[in-house]
């Protein structure tokens, strides 16, 4: 879940110097704006205002030169902070101070909307108003301080509730949660304390804007819902997230997982992307440690007590598709638990296609899963099955499909076998499986080159370290929407290019890179080779 944050838009890995400079500029500018709105400014503070304006100009310059700040915004900011001390004592200064306050609201509310935008406006403007009130006579301060402090605290409560962590343990276990509590409590602590109250409100304003630089905490683990988390900067997927054997998935190698003192290296699995560690998780809440060459980090889990489906890479990929779409559904079944209506229809049309091509018999590679048994029975009922069939039809899970196709590729290189080609079930169009042979074909209800499949492929790659798309993940990502209603045979062919020296110029039309975002099978073409099948 994406939590709204308020404040300037700062990614989690932003330089701390950018945060320091922006927060310092915010504080100095708020003090200047508050003095401009004050009814009376003591003479000794006029000189202080010029000093603050000089400091603000320096910070604006640093932002422009070192941090590539928006030029027009920086120039407007610099002009306003200079005009306030110049115009102090004149009626026009309040308009300039109000404009500076509005600019601070805009700068600290980037990306906000609705009630959170209103809360941000109230908090920033209220903090500036507190500075002005602190410079007013004592009776005026006592008259309005209580109301203003309560309004600031209520704005903080709105932001706390909007964060999504107000009512669980993350509010006191995470840095973001503690910061949100500080935003609420500091204005209340400032009530009735004129001298130090301004410092408390100023600190609250810094906390309000600085929270944008804190990444949102991970979702609390829910028993049976696969965990998509980050160990440092490394994406981690735990599936099925039930007591007993689980798969911990990473997008790259060099990782290991430690649970209860037992360390398990993450290794590749046949037919799947990335690396996988098979670990035993205890019932209930706990944490596992992810280790790599760059360090270690912990990931929480809460497996509950109920059993779950057997760990499986395809099942984990299906879970990942739902998670990146924003759904946190309990994993109660896996794709191999049954042959779907869509896949049954696609295989039926594949059989008809092979018959029309003149295929007299096929060799089937299947497995013992309910889906594999049903698929083998369906294909076998339409075509004779023989070990020396004209075509190979693979209907198993990922691992067995990868092994069978790798063997078939070797056999084709040694002697003429499977003259009508290699075919795989719709659920087997993964990059690892397609890359195990030079070419294969699959009956698909969607075109991998169209907008929706590409959108899923880009999103899963962005969210999970370059992970390649899978049919199981795509179907889960769609969330019940149909992937398509027409079936065509798509051929996947590996594409190789002549390697070029580092100083050689590319010829006209030659690609500068082999892998593009959204490709279903990198370094390969996926094109229809049949009309729509009926």
Secondary structure, 3 states (H helix, E strand, C coil): CCCCCCCCCCCCCCCHHHHHHHHHHHHHHHHHHHHHHCCCCCHHHHHHHHHHHHHHHHHHHHHHHHHCCCHHHHHHHHHHHHHHHHHCCCCHHHHHHHHHHHHHHHHCCCCCCHHHHHHHHHHHHHHHHHHHHHCCCHHHHHHHHHHHHHHHHHHHHHHHHHCCCCCCCHHHHCHHHHHHHHHHHHHHHCCCCHHHHHHHHHHHHHHHHHHHHCCCCCCCCCCCCCEEEEECCEEEEEECCCCEEEEEEECCCCCEEEECCEEEECECCCCCCCEEEEEEECCCEEEEEEEECCEEEEEEEECCCCCCCCCCHHHHHHHHHHHHCCCCCCCCCCHHHCCCHHHHHHHHHHHHHHHHCCCCEEEEECCCCHHHHHHHHHHHHHCEECCCCCEEEECCCHHHHHHHHHHHHHHHHHCCCCCCCEEECHHHCCHHHHCCCCEEEEEECCCCCCHHHHHHHHHHHHHCCCCCCCHHHHHHHHCCCCCCCCEEEEEEEECCCCCCCCCCCCCCCCCCCCCCCCCCCCCEEEEECCCCEC
